[in-house]
Amino acid sequence: PGYGGGMSSAKAQLESDTKVLAWEAGRRWGIRVNTISAGPLASRAAVAIKKGGPGERNFIDYCIDYNIANTPLPNPLLADDVGRAALALCSELGGAITGTCQYVD
């Protein structure tokens, strides 16, 4: 919420695709399918998205501020946070988890 554009519908589709693929891949090949829905991350690609004129803040800066103001843990998201979530889902500790869209904010 609050990201605007097609982000909300894209994240909803991610959830739907995850559940469908988990069912199909689990039944057919016995593999797990999980995804990560990361919050706003100041990656090189995201920082390159400009809105407004020179000297104005990047779009991702506004998204990060919104996220910090509206999530339970008001910290900026780091790439390591997303990586640790992926590691947990891929490890044996997550061996019975499938069809999950893990939110990392």
Secondary structure, 3 states (H helix, E strand, C coil): CCCCCCHHHHHHHHHHHHHHHHHHHHHHHCCCCCEEEECCECCHHHHCCCCCCCCCCCHHHHHHHHHHHHCCCCCCECHHHHHHHHHHHHCHHHCCCCCCEEEEC
